Amino acid sequence: MRKRGSSFFIGLVLLFALGAVHSFAAGEKEQSSQAEGPREVKLKVFMSFPRFQEQFEDYFEEFSRQQLEENNIDVSIKLEMPNVEQADQILKTRLASNDAPDLYTLHAIADIPTFYEAGYLSDLSDQPFADDLFEGVRKTVSYDSKVVALPLESLAWGYLYNKDIFAEHNLKPPRTIAEMEKVIASLEKAGRAPFLLAFQESWIPQLMMALSLGGVVNSEYPDFVADMNTGDASYSDVDQVFEIIDIIMTNGTERPFEVGSVAGSTAFANGEAAMWVQGPWMAESILKVNPDINFGVAPLPVSNDPDAAMINLATSTSVAVSPTSENKDVAYELLNFLLDKEASPALFEELKFNPVADFHDYTVFPWVEEAMDYVAEGHAYLDLSLPGAVTDETAKLLQSYYSEQVTKDEIIQTLDRTWNRALAAAQ
């Protein structure tokens, strides 16, 4: 009896001892895990938003704090924001040399088809943000039945005009070329500069072609892009685009090559011209100079048909994830944070971006409402899908056109040639 009790006692001691060893080992493992610290992740983010660098740096810091607190991941983000003029070429060089950023911005209309075919885009269809997008916006960032980018800038744009100057001279935004000429005559008679010209950065004069081509194509030649892609059309078929471009260039402020986007925003904010062919994406820069400016957005006339003056609807700057990212899980987390239901409305409102999801319920600005009124009336078109090389070439050519270094015919020939080369390179 004593022997059995002794055995029981010894077994009990061993059981407790094993339990203690197990507890000790578990404690050691837990302490070891804590000693290892959080997982460290470095993300490279490339964005063509130098004017918004401070806002995105703050937003990404909030993301890093959240990841550390909720997922024990220490995320450091290297944010690269080159000059707008250089960003496109820098990005393409990086992608082609297998040095892709984890996340990067691209132009939805101009870049998605080419980037997708080159294998630079991840399929984002199953990411949470994709289900929250407005259907119309979702289509603009989709290709091959897949969502391949997250939209940031969803735009309804035309040219900007100073409402107070127009009201002072009893003017309304013109819808035809003839009406525009009358508005210009009234402004010049009153000693007002009709158009602000800021051509130091080539992307700005390119906006004239974007709006005039969009109006002419959608009102007179809707199959232009398709026919250019099959070699059955030429820019000579839409040379009417130069009529309004000539009017703007002839009736604009002096020394445009000394004025870029920043100086242009200042000049427009100070009322140095009544109109500026520029998008509402410059709103923040303009309001920073003159918070009380009263400006609007109107469609650019391209003929004497008032219905041909239309607002451009587009999703421009969007964000993609590189398929070669070594930290794709965290890259996706950051991507979705850009449309976080709690945090993103304040960011989009601060950047003056249009809502892209149903939880973006912030108050939009008067110029956005004005542009959307034209859209509601049917005076709008979806941004044309042109080869990126054509857009780049147009920008350079219009600078040269203003300084009379190239003619209309030379521009037409160059753009036709550039389009054909872009098609050949994509094959």
FIKOLFI-512373 format. One record per residue (C-alpha): x negated, y, z; residue number from 1. Coordinates in steps of 0.001 Angstrom, whole numbers, plus 500000, padded with zeros to 6 digits. Example, Ala and Ser with C-alpha at 12.3 -4.5 7.8 and 13.67 -1.06 7.14 Angstrom:
# FIKOLFI-512373
<X = 487700&Y = 495500&Z = 507800&n = 1>
<X = 486330&Y = 498940&Z = 507140&n = 2>
# end
This chain:
# FIKOLFI-512373
<X = 500000&Y = 500000&Z = 500000&n = 1>
<X = 497160&Y = 502274&Z = 500882&n = 2>
<X = 495405&Y = 501319&Z = 497643&n = 3>
<X = 498458&Y = 502196&Z = 495497&n = 4>
<X = 498898&Y = 505517&Z = 497294&n = 5>
<X = 495253&Y = 506269&Z = 496770&n = 6>
<X = 495542&Y = 505561&Z = 493069&n = 7>
<X = 498577&Y = 507805&Z = 492837&n = 8>
<X = 496745&Y = 510586&Z = 494591&n = 9>
<X = 493716&Y = 510253&Z = 492336&n = 10>
<X = 495979&Y = 510334&Z = 489248&n = 11>
<X = 497686&Y = 513420&Z = 490520&n = 12>
<X = 494359&Y = 515146&Z = 491056&n = 13>
<X = 493253&Y = 514217&Z = 487550&n = 14>
<X = 496498&Y = 515551&Z = 486122&n = 15>
<X = 496028&Y = 518883&Z = 487830&n = 16>
<X = 492397&Y = 518947&Z = 486765&n = 17>
<X = 493311&Y = 518346&Z = 483133&n = 18>
<X = 495933&Y = 521060&Z = 483383&n = 19>
<X = 493405&Y = 523453&Z = 484790&n = 20>
<X = 490950&Y = 522627&Z = 482019&n = 21>
<X = 493677&Y = 523159&Z = 479412&n = 22>
<X = 494682&Y = 526481&Z = 480999&n = 23>
<X = 491067&Y = 527542&Z = 481177&n = 24>
<X = 490497&Y = 526630&Z = 477519&n = 25>
<X = 493637&Y = 528514&Z = 476468&n = 26>
<X = 492517&Y = 531514&Z = 478462&n = 27>
<X = 489105&Y = 531339&Z = 476877&n = 28>
<X = 490726&Y = 531185&Z = 473422&n = 29>
<X = 492941&Y = 534167&Z = 474186&n = 30>
<X = 490019&Y = 536170&Z = 475535&n = 31>
<X = 487982&Y = 535178&Z = 472477&n = 32>
<X = 490796&Y = 536334&Z = 470193&n = 33>
<X = 491020&Y = 539646&Z = 472010&n = 34>
<X = 487258&Y = 540010&Z = 471842&n = 35>
<X = 487394&Y = 539573&Z = 468069&n = 36>
<X = 489595&Y = 542676&Z = 467835&n = 37>
<X = 491949&Y = 543646&Z = 465011&n = 38>
<X = 491510&Y = 542554&Z = 461418&n = 39>
<X = 489664&Y = 545243&Z = 459493&n = 40>
<X = 490913&Y = 546139&Z = 456016&n = 41>
<X = 489645&Y = 548781&Z = 453622&n = 42>
<X = 491935&Y = 550021&Z = 450854&n = 43>
<X = 490939&Y = 552179&Z = 447912&n = 44>
<X = 493746&Y = 554469&Z = 446768&n = 45>
<X = 493467&Y = 556550&Z = 443583&n = 46>
<X = 496045&Y = 559342&Z = 443114&n = 47>
<X = 496320&Y = 562195&Z = 440605&n = 48>
<X = 497769&Y = 564540&Z = 443230&n = 49>
<X = 494950&Y = 566865&Z = 444377&n = 50>
<X = 497476&Y = 569544&Z = 445304&n = 51>
<X = 499114&Y = 567098&Z = 447735&n = 52>
<X = 495961&Y = 565656&Z = 449287&n = 53>
<X = 496671&Y = 566905&Z = 452791&n = 54>
<X = 500221&Y = 565518&Z = 452818&n = 55>
<X = 499168&Y = 562060&Z = 451657&n = 56>
<X = 496225&Y = 561928&Z = 454039&n = 57>
<X = 498613&Y = 562579&Z = 456943&n = 58>
<X = 501116&Y = 560043&Z = 455637&n = 59>
<X = 498459&Y = 557350&Z = 455243&n = 60>
<X = 497181&Y = 558020&Z = 458754&n = 61>
<X = 500665&Y = 557256&Z = 460049&n = 62>
<X = 500598&Y = 553987&Z = 458086&n = 63>
<X = 497246&Y = 553040&Z = 459610&n = 64>
<X = 498546&Y = 553717&Z = 463130&n = 65>
<X = 501615&Y = 551600&Z = 462445&n = 66>
<X = 499589&Y = 548676&Z = 461116&n = 67>
<X = 497296&Y = 548693&Z = 464133&n = 68>
<X = 500164&Y = 548802&Z = 466612&n = 69>
<X = 502484&Y = 546338&Z = 464912&n = 70>
<X = 500180&Y = 543954&Z = 463039&n = 71>
<X = 496799&Y = 544366&Z = 464757&n = 72>
<X = 495268&Y = 545415&Z = 461439&n = 73>
<X = 492769&Y = 548254&Z = 461405&n = 74>
<X = 493332&Y = 549846&Z = 457980&n = 75>
<X = 490931&Y = 552444&Z = 456641&n = 76>
<X = 492031&Y = 554156&Z = 453425&n = 77>
<X = 489621&Y = 555747&Z = 450995&n = 78>
<X = 491756&Y = 558274&Z = 449150&n = 79>
<X = 490410&Y = 559535&Z = 445835&n = 80>
<X = 492140&Y = 562506&Z = 444201&n = 81>
<X = 490178&Y = 563814&Z = 441212&n = 82>
<X = 491100&Y = 566838&Z = 439131&n = 83>
<X = 494223&Y = 566254&Z = 437023&n = 84>
<X = 492216&Y = 566856&Z = 433847&n = 85>
<X = 489789&Y = 564048&Z = 434689&n = 86>
<X = 491989&Y = 561597&Z = 436573&n = 87>
<X = 493326&Y = 559662&Z = 433584&n = 88>
<X = 489925&Y = 558944&Z = 432055&n = 89>
<X = 488331&Y = 558103&Z = 435409&n = 90>
<X = 491088&Y = 555607&Z = 436184&n = 91>
<X = 490942&Y = 553921&Z = 432778&n = 92>
<X = 487168&Y = 553584&Z = 433065&n = 93>
<X = 487495&Y = 552033&Z = 436521&n = 94>
<X = 490142&Y = 549562&Z = 435363&n = 95>
<X = 488166&Y = 548545&Z = 432288&n = 96>
<X = 484984&Y = 547991&Z = 434329&n = 97>
<X = 486703&Y = 545747&Z = 436915&n = 98>
<X = 486406&Y = 548427&Z = 439601&n = 99>
<X = 490134&Y = 548898&Z = 440090&n = 100>
<X = 491475&Y = 550690&Z = 443177&n = 101>
<X = 493877&Y = 548666&Z = 445315&n = 102>
<X = 496652&Y = 551185&Z = 444600&n = 103>
<X = 496668&Y = 553843&Z = 441918&n = 104>
<X = 498984&Y = 556331&Z = 440272&n = 105>
<X = 499969&Y = 556176&Z = 436620&n = 106>
<X = 502525&Y = 557822&Z = 434353&n = 107>
<X = 505553&Y = 555545&Z = 434118&n = 108>
<X = 506499&Y = 556401&Z = 430539&n = 109>
<X = 503062&Y = 556810&Z = 428986&n = 110>
<X = 501028&Y = 554157&Z = 430815&n = 111>
<X = 503169&Y = 551216&Z = 431904&n = 112>
<X = 503404&Y = 549402&Z = 428514&n = 113>
<X = 499664&Y = 549657&Z = 427841&n = 114>
<X = 498581&Y = 548862&Z = 431400&n = 115>
<X = 500931&Y = 545894&Z = 431605&n = 116>
<X = 499656&Y = 544361&Z = 428380&n = 117>
<X = 496077&Y = 544862&Z = 429606&n = 118>
<X = 496844&Y = 542945&Z = 432801&n = 119>
<X = 496374&Y = 545893&Z = 435157&n = 120>
<X = 499785&Y = 545722&Z = 436867&n = 121>
<X = 501146&Y = 543435&Z = 439577&n = 122>
<X = 504737&Y = 542185&Z = 439479&n = 123>
<X = 506501&Y = 544095&Z = 442266&n = 124>
<X = 510005&Y = 542804&Z = 441625&n = 125>
<X = 510229&Y = 540960&Z = 444939&n = 126>
<X = 508914&Y = 543853&Z = 447033&n = 127>
<X = 511473&Y = 545389&Z = 449442&n = 128>
<X = 511362&Y = 548866&Z = 447849&n = 129>
<X = 512547&Y = 547518&Z = 444479&n = 130>
<X = 516037&Y = 546769&Z = 445760&n = 131>
<X = 516444&Y = 550297&Z = 447141&n = 132>
<X = 515794&Y = 552204&Z = 443915&n = 133>
<X = 518559&Y = 553952&Z = 442016&n = 134>
<X = 519311&Y = 551737&Z = 439029&n = 135>
<X = 518379&Y = 554400&Z = 436487&n = 136>
<X = 515060&Y = 555016&Z = 438217&n = 137>
<X = 514359&Y = 551298&Z = 438522&n = 138>
<X = 514615&Y = 550930&Z = 434748&n = 139>
<X = 511946&Y = 553558&Z = 434179&n = 140>
<X = 509365&Y = 551605&Z = 436214&n = 141>
<X = 510248&Y = 548208&Z = 434760&n = 142>
<X = 508649&Y = 546336&Z = 431885&n = 143>
<X = 509169&Y = 542823&Z = 430568&n = 144>
<X = 512082&Y = 542462&Z = 433029&n = 145>
<X = 509747&Y = 543150&Z = 435969&n = 146>
<X = 509381&Y = 546103&Z = 438334&n = 147>
<X = 505712&Y = 547035&Z = 437972&n = 148>
<X = 505408&Y = 550389&Z = 439767&n = 149>
<X = 506893&Y = 552413&Z = 442598&n = 150>
<X = 508294&Y = 555763&Z = 441400&n = 151>
<X = 507261&Y = 558942&Z = 443188&n = 152>
<X = 508204&Y = 561751&Z = 440818&n = 153>
<X = 511620&Y = 561374&Z = 439253&n = 154>
<X = 512114&Y = 564510&Z = 437233&n = 155>
<X = 514793&Y = 566511&Z = 435504&n = 156>
<X = 512870&Y = 569365&Z = 433935&n = 157>
<X = 512779&Y = 572077&Z = 431324&n = 158>
<X = 511092&Y = 575465&Z = 431521&n = 159>
<X = 511101&Y = 577686&Z = 434619&n = 160>
<X = 512687&Y = 581125&Z = 434578&n = 161>
<X = 512873&Y = 583937&Z = 437106&n = 162>
<X = 516546&Y = 584342&Z = 437941&n = 163>
<X = 516117&Y = 587798&Z = 439445&n = 164>
<X = 514419&Y = 589139&Z = 436319&n = 165>
<X = 517137&Y = 587613&Z = 434131&n = 166>
<X = 519873&Y = 589090&Z = 436348&n = 167>
<X = 518191&Y = 592501&Z = 436374&n = 168>
<X = 518457&Y = 592645&Z = 432583&n = 169>
<X = 521841&Y = 590877&Z = 432291&n = 170>
<X = 520329&Y = 587834&Z = 430593&n = 171>
<X = 521332&Y = 584170&Z = 430545&n = 172>
<X = 519087&Y = 581212&Z = 429707&n = 173>
<X = 519207&Y = 580936&Z = 425882&n = 174>
<X = 520400&Y = 577731&Z = 424251&n = 175>
<X = 519323&Y = 578513&Z = 420661&n = 176>
<X = 516274&Y = 579977&Z = 418912&n = 177>
<X = 518300&Y = 583061&Z = 417948&n = 178>
<X = 519368&Y = 583602&Z = 421562&n = 179>
<X = 515776&Y = 583158&Z = 422739&n = 180>
<X = 514593&Y = 585841&Z = 420322&n = 181>
<X = 517212&Y = 588244&Z = 421713&n = 182>
<X = 516145&Y = 587490&Z = 425282&n = 183>
<X = 512521&Y = 588129&Z = 424345&n = 184>
<X = 513399&Y = 591419&Z = 422675&n = 185>
<X = 515306&Y = 592587&Z = 425778&n = 186>
<X = 512438&Y = 591666&Z = 428082&n = 187>
<X = 509808&Y = 593339&Z = 425941&n = 188>
<X = 511915&Y = 596480&Z = 425656&n = 189>
<X = 512017&Y = 596588&Z = 429466&n = 190>
<X = 508246&Y = 596134&Z = 429672&n = 191>
<X = 508474&Y = 592557&Z = 430929&n = 192>
<X = 506270&Y = 589707&Z = 429667&n = 193>
<X = 508591&Y = 586987&Z = 428331&n = 194>
<X = 506338&Y = 583934&Z = 428808&n = 195>
<X = 503507&Y = 583124&Z = 431154&n = 196>
<X = 500659&Y = 581387&Z = 429320&n = 197>
<X = 498235&Y = 579330&Z = 431430&n = 198>
<X = 496094&Y = 577306&Z = 429034&n = 199>
<X = 492928&Y = 576778&Z = 431066&n = 200>
<X = 494062&Y = 573198&Z = 431730&n = 201>
<X = 495077&Y = 571413&Z = 428540&n = 202>
<X = 497973&Y = 569497&Z = 430092&n = 203>
<X = 499927&Y = 572734&Z = 430532&n = 204>
<X = 500242&Y = 573799&Z = 426857&n = 205>
<X = 500993&Y = 570150&Z = 426083&n = 206>
<X = 504289&Y = 570623&Z = 427952&n = 207>
<X = 505532&Y = 572820&Z = 425097&n = 208>
<X = 505211&Y = 569905&Z = 422691&n = 209>
<X = 506765&Y = 567483&Z = 425183&n = 210>
<X = 509933&Y = 569581&Z = 425465&n = 211>
<X = 510186&Y = 570657&Z = 421834&n = 212>
<X = 509554&Y = 567150&Z = 420503&n = 213>
<X = 512080&Y = 565685&Z = 422931&n = 214>
<X = 514741&Y = 568136&Z = 421825&n = 215>
<X = 514109&Y = 567733&Z = 418098&n = 216>
<X = 513836&Y = 563946&Z = 418174&n = 217>
<X = 516946&Y = 563391&Z = 420272&n = 218>
<X = 519071&Y = 565835&Z = 418296&n = 219>
<X = 517851&Y = 565147&Z = 414755&n = 220>
<X = 515666&Y = 562042&Z = 414524&n = 221>
<X = 516459&Y = 559556&Z = 417322&n = 222>
<X = 514468&Y = 556748&Z = 415659&n = 223>
<X = 511277&Y = 558793&Z = 415423&n = 224>
<X = 509268&Y = 556844&Z = 418023&n = 225>
<X = 510378&Y = 553476&Z = 416654&n = 226>
<X = 509534&Y = 554557&Z = 413114&n = 227>
<X = 506129&Y = 555894&Z = 414189&n = 228>
<X = 505435&Y = 552504&Z = 415760&n = 229>
<X = 506137&Y = 550781&Z = 412438&n = 230>
<X = 504245&Y = 553332&Z = 410366&n = 231>
<X = 507392&Y = 554696&Z = 408731&n = 232>
<X = 507324&Y = 558241&Z = 410131&n = 233>
<X = 505025&Y = 561226&Z = 410549&n = 234>
<X = 504877&Y = 564340&Z = 412687&n = 235>
<X = 505646&Y = 566168&Z = 409460&n = 236>
<X = 509184&Y = 564780&Z = 409838&n = 237>
<X = 509584&Y = 566771&Z = 413065&n = 238>
<X = 507456&Y = 569830&Z = 412245&n = 239>
<X = 510346&Y = 571971&Z = 413467&n = 240>
<X = 508763&Y = 571562&Z = 416911&n = 241>
<X = 506329&Y = 574335&Z = 416023&n = 242>
<X = 509039&Y = 577010&Z = 415724&n = 243>
<X = 509600&Y = 577401&Z = 419471&n = 244>
<X = 505896&Y = 576779&Z = 420206&n = 245>
<X = 504989&Y = 579691&Z = 417926&n = 246>
<X = 507562&Y = 581908&Z = 419623&n = 247>
<X = 506175&Y = 581117&Z = 423075&n = 248>
<X = 502557&Y = 581631&Z = 422081&n = 249>
<X = 503327&Y = 584912&Z = 420305&n = 250>
<X = 505267&Y = 586339&Z = 423246&n = 251>
<X = 503133&Y = 585302&Z = 426192&n = 252>
<X = 500722&Y = 586874&Z = 428645&n = 253>
<X = 497174&Y = 587671&Z = 427610&n = 254>
<X = 493942&Y = 585741&Z = 428251&n = 255>
<X = 495653&Y = 582375&Z = 428870&n = 256>
<X = 492375&Y = 580461&Z = 428943&n = 257>
<X = 491457&Y = 582299&Z = 432129&n = 258>
<X = 494603&Y = 581024&Z = 433863&n = 259>
<X = 495147&Y = 577490&Z = 435176&n = 260>
<X = 497922&Y = 575901&Z = 437203&n = 261>
<X = 497013&Y = 577607&Z = 440495&n = 262>
<X = 496619&Y = 581088&Z = 439036&n = 263>
<X = 499680&Y = 580471&Z = 436875&n = 264>
<X = 501767&Y = 579618&Z = 439921&n = 265>
<X = 500620&Y = 582821&Z = 441574&n = 266>
<X = 501396&Y = 584906&Z = 438504&n = 267>
<X = 504855&Y = 583407&Z = 438067&n = 268>
<X = 505607&Y = 583740&Z = 441786&n = 269>
<X = 504695&Y = 587432&Z = 441600&n = 270>
<X = 507027&Y = 588045&Z = 438645&n = 271>
<X = 504324&Y = 588660&Z = 436047&n = 272>
<X = 506432&Y = 586852&Z = 433427&n = 273>
<X = 510082&Y = 585890&Z = 433140&n = 274>
<X = 509569&Y = 582327&Z = 431875&n = 275>
<X = 506961&Y = 579595&Z = 432166&n = 276>
<X = 506973&Y = 576300&Z = 430273&n = 277>
<X = 506099&Y = 574319&Z = 433353&n = 278>
<X = 507873&Y = 571731&Z = 435457&n = 279>
<X = 509477&Y = 571998&Z = 438897&n = 280>
<X = 506589&Y = 569903&Z = 440234&n = 281>
<X = 504858&Y = 573284&Z = 440657&n = 282>
<X = 507569&Y = 574425&Z = 443085&n = 283>
<X = 505415&Y = 574011&Z = 446178&n = 284>
<X = 502570&Y = 576085&Z = 444715&n = 285>
<X = 504984&Y = 578808&Z = 443599&n = 286>
<X = 506849&Y = 578959&Z = 446907&n = 287>
<X = 503594&Y = 579075&Z = 448853&n = 288>
<X = 502848&Y = 582404&Z = 447151&n = 289>
<X = 506399&Y = 583778&Z = 447252&n = 290>
<X = 508848&Y = 581856&Z = 449475&n = 291>
<X = 511664&Y = 584191&Z = 448403&n = 292>
<X = 511345&Y = 583737&Z = 444644&n = 293>
<X = 514606&Y = 582846&Z = 442943&n = 294>
<X = 513794&Y = 580642&Z = 439975&n = 295>
<X = 515706&Y = 578123&Z = 437906&n = 296>
<X = 515224&Y = 575343&Z = 435365&n = 297>
<X = 516689&Y = 575521&Z = 431864&n = 298>
<X = 516465&Y = 573418&Z = 428662&n = 299>
<X = 514143&Y = 574729&Z = 425956&n = 300>
<X = 515874&Y = 575752&Z = 422678&n = 301>
<X = 514448&Y = 573983&Z = 419622&n = 302>
<X = 516896&Y = 575072&Z = 416902&n = 303>
<X = 520086&Y = 577074&Z = 416463&n = 304>
<X = 522144&Y = 574122&Z = 417628&n = 305>
<X = 522906&Y = 574746&Z = 421338&n = 306>
<X = 523362&Y = 571002&Z = 421898&n = 307>
<X = 519726&Y = 570416&Z = 420907&n = 308>
<X = 518536&Y = 572255&Z = 424031&n = 309>
<X = 518206&Y = 569429&Z = 426536&n = 310>
<X = 516725&Y = 568631&Z = 429918&n = 311>
<X = 513990&Y = 566008&Z = 430017&n = 312>
<X = 514741&Y = 563107&Z = 432369&n = 313>
<X = 511656&Y = 561181&Z = 433384&n = 314>
<X = 509892&Y = 559170&Z = 436000&n = 315>
<X = 506341&Y = 560365&Z = 435775&n = 316>
<X = 503804&Y = 559730&Z = 438520&n = 317>
<X = 504288&Y = 556242&Z = 439966&n = 318>
<X = 502174&Y = 553863&Z = 442038&n = 319>
<X = 500891&Y = 550440&Z = 440969&n = 320>
<X = 498990&Y = 547681&Z = 442774&n = 321>
<X = 495984&Y = 546124&Z = 441083&n = 322>
<X = 496259&Y = 542344&Z = 440558&n = 323>
<X = 492578&Y = 542122&Z = 441594&n = 324>
<X = 493078&Y = 543707&Z = 445020&n = 325>
<X = 491263&Y = 541670&Z = 447698&n = 326>
<X = 493748&Y = 542798&Z = 450359&n = 327>
<X = 496967&Y = 542506&Z = 448439&n = 328>
<X = 499117&Y = 541825&Z = 451502&n = 329>
<X = 498132&Y = 545128&Z = 453107&n = 330>
<X = 498245&Y = 546921&Z = 449748&n = 331>
<X = 501867&Y = 545820&Z = 449423&n = 332>
<X = 502563&Y = 547040&Z = 452949&n = 333>
<X = 501205&Y = 550482&Z = 452029&n = 334>
<X = 503163&Y = 550505&Z = 448770&n = 335>
<X = 506415&Y = 549800&Z = 450579&n = 336>
<X = 505582&Y = 552392&Z = 453215&n = 337>
<X = 505684&Y = 555000&Z = 450431&n = 338>
<X = 509427&Y = 554290&Z = 450334&n = 339>
<X = 509891&Y = 553594&Z = 454029&n = 340>
<X = 513495&Y = 554324&Z = 454982&n = 341>
<X = 512488&Y = 556286&Z = 458065&n = 342>
<X = 509326&Y = 558083&Z = 456928&n = 343>
<X = 509627&Y = 558674&Z = 453167&n = 344>
<X = 512605&Y = 561096&Z = 453069&n = 345>
<X = 510573&Y = 563737&Z = 454925&n = 346>
<X = 507578&Y = 563183&Z = 452620&n = 347>
<X = 509658&Y = 563429&Z = 449427&n = 348>
<X = 511408&Y = 566539&Z = 450731&n = 349>
<X = 508098&Y = 568214&Z = 451631&n = 350>
<X = 506616&Y = 567422&Z = 448202&n = 351>
<X = 509785&Y = 568703&Z = 446471&n = 352>
<X = 510304&Y = 565352&Z = 444753&n = 353>
<X = 513725&Y = 564236&Z = 443612&n = 354>
<X = 515413&Y = 561376&Z = 445506&n = 355>
<X = 514696&Y = 557927&Z = 444034&n = 356>
<X = 516569&Y = 555747&Z = 446547&n = 357>
<X = 519978&Y = 555905&Z = 448225&n = 358>
<X = 518463&Y = 556611&Z = 451659&n = 359>
<X = 516861&Y = 559801&Z = 450301&n = 360>
<X = 519712&Y = 561948&Z = 451563&n = 361>
<X = 517834&Y = 565194&Z = 452075&n = 362>
<X = 519072&Y = 568453&Z = 450585&n = 363>
<X = 517704&Y = 569060&Z = 447096&n = 364>
<X = 516680&Y = 572484&Z = 445886&n = 365>
<X = 518789&Y = 574834&Z = 443751&n = 366>
<X = 516605&Y = 574351&Z = 440668&n = 367>
<X = 517100&Y = 570587&Z = 440918&n = 368>
<X = 520868&Y = 571055&Z = 441115&n = 369>
<X = 520752&Y = 573389&Z = 438125&n = 370>
<X = 518843&Y = 570864&Z = 436028&n = 371>
<X = 521188&Y = 568085&Z = 437092&n = 372>
<X = 524197&Y = 570178&Z = 436027&n = 373>
<X = 522861&Y = 570054&Z = 432455&n = 374>
<X = 522392&Y = 566310&Z = 432838&n = 375>
<X = 525992&Y = 565920&Z = 434026&n = 376>
<X = 527153&Y = 567836&Z = 430936&n = 377>
<X = 525296&Y = 565410&Z = 428668&n = 378>
<X = 522521&Y = 567843&Z = 427742&n = 379>
<X = 519614&Y = 565561&Z = 428639&n = 380>
<X = 517441&Y = 562794&Z = 427228&n = 381>
<X = 515105&Y = 560145&Z = 428613&n = 382>
<X = 511448&Y = 561069&Z = 428280&n = 383>
<X = 509902&Y = 559802&Z = 425048&n = 384>
<X = 507504&Y = 556866&Z = 425279&n = 385>
<X = 504443&Y = 558083&Z = 423383&n = 386>
<X = 500979&Y = 556515&Z = 423330&n = 387>
<X = 498831&Y = 558086&Z = 426025&n = 388>
<X = 496129&Y = 558905&Z = 423475&n = 389>
<X = 498641&Y = 560974&Z = 421484&n = 390>
<X = 499600&Y = 563006&Z = 424538&n = 391>
<X = 495930&Y = 563599&Z = 425369&n = 392>
<X = 495149&Y = 564647&Z = 421816&n = 393>
<X = 498172&Y = 566956&Z = 421717&n = 394>
<X = 496887&Y = 568762&Z = 424797&n = 395>
<X = 493525&Y = 569527&Z = 423193&n = 396>
<X = 495038&Y = 570430&Z = 419842&n = 397>
<X = 497465&Y = 572994&Z = 421267&n = 398>
<X = 494613&Y = 574800&Z = 422994&n = 399>
<X = 492835&Y = 574958&Z = 419642&n = 400>
<X = 496045&Y = 575943&Z = 417873&n = 401>
<X = 496446&Y = 578995&Z = 420094&n = 402>
<X = 492889&Y = 580102&Z = 419336&n = 403>
<X = 493534&Y = 579461&Z = 415603&n = 404>
<X = 490883&Y = 576767&Z = 415306&n = 405>
<X = 493356&Y = 574261&Z = 413827&n = 406>
<X = 496447&Y = 574609&Z = 411645&n = 407>
<X = 499845&Y = 572936&Z = 411923&n = 408>
<X = 498961&Y = 570584&Z = 409087&n = 409>
<X = 495741&Y = 569576&Z = 410806&n = 410>
<X = 497621&Y = 568896&Z = 414036&n = 411>
<X = 500132&Y = 566730&Z = 412164&n = 412>
<X = 497375&Y = 564744&Z = 410451&n = 413>
<X = 495442&Y = 564253&Z = 413686&n = 414>
<X = 498473&Y = 563136&Z = 415680&n = 415>
<X = 499533&Y = 560688&Z = 412974&n = 416>
<X = 496016&Y = 559264&Z = 412882&n = 417>
<X = 495780&Y = 559061&Z = 416680&n = 418>
<X = 499118&Y = 557261&Z = 416916&n = 419>
<X = 498043&Y = 554686&Z = 414328&n = 420>
<X = 494756&Y = 554084&Z = 416116&n = 421>
<X = 496582&Y = 553619&Z = 419431&n = 422>
<X = 498805&Y = 550982&Z = 417828&n = 423>
<X = 495835&Y = 549182&Z = 416322&n = 424>
<X = 493980&Y = 549198&Z = 419640&n = 425>
<X = 496972&Y = 547680&Z = 421414&n = 426>
<X = 497157&Y = 544728&Z = 419033&n = 427>
# end
